[in-house]
Amino acid sequence: MTQLVLAAHRYTSKVDLVWLGLAVALIALSLVNADQAAASVRFTIDALIRVSPFLALSIAVAAYAKASGADQLIAKAFSGHMASMILMAALIGALSPFCSCGVIPLIAALLAMGVPLPPVMAFWLASPLMDPSMFFLTAGTLGTSFAVYKTVSAVGVGLLGGLLTWVLMRGGAFDQPLRHPPSGCGCSSQAVCNPEKIRWRFWGDADRRVTFRQNLVTNTMFLGKWLTLAFFLESLMLAYIPAEAVTATIGGEGWLTVLAATLVGVPAYLNGYAALPLVGGLIEQGMAPGAGMAFLLAGGVSSIPAAVAVWALARWPVFLTYVGIAFVGAFAFGLLFTQFS
């Protein structure tokens, strides 16, 4: 028995458990529902292709910053008084074109560079909720006032997350936010701890070319497996949780409806673009606009696929704080919107 356990341990240490779990889940799904298994594979591939431009850009920028030494400049951009850093990060996050999964490599790079967690948390929470194209689509679907309020809410949720994280850190929380911290001094990358001369054209240096390639491969493999799992889970949720069930749960008015919309929005994955027509239809059927706002805010930040990516990157205290702030912020801003609409 002991030899069997040791053999199993050696095997699992060589096999990535995420890919293994995906393979087992896909085989099980094929046995139960072959059509859905094929549909889930197509959905996952299409989703990965759709998000690939943002991921490729984020991964390439992070690898370039590491290889050239420019990461020390990025870290310095988040320097200064903590309150001003949090405000700036929330504002930039609300204008950035990153989805909740696509922002992960940038967050990992910022934390590895030694950027404090409070402004990173502010950026992390605000970035999936609004961007220029989302603003115009929201205005066209749900009205300008809805789009403006959602933009304000994105900044507000980011500020809430950043300030709360700051308070908790002053009490001794979040000593090490990353699950796999980079080597070097504390939370900072070696480039920040022992800054080298920045070489914008780093490809002339063999060592820096190696650093660039290693960062590309490492980040791509890490994000590839977790996003594949995230989108596979999304396909199952869309297949087995019908829109009618969502409608029945969050239809109606009152603060309980806002609470229900927040609870449904946290796990239910609907990207911001796909959710707009659903929310518009629910509001036309009598749902309170505040509930629709809460649903969009909660789902945009902490849906299950996004939560999987966050969980893979951050330690449990950071992960639970991220989800908790998303829930509280979505409920609070949704409830407040009910009073104004």
PyMOL commands that set and color helices and strands:
alter all, ss='L'
color gray80, all
select helices_A, chain A and resi 2-14+17-32+34-68+71-77+82-95+104-112+117-126+132-142+144-170+190-193+202-204+206-240+243-250+255-265+272-284+289-302+304-313+316-340
alter helices_A, ss='H'
color red, helices_A
deselect
rebuild
show_as cartoon
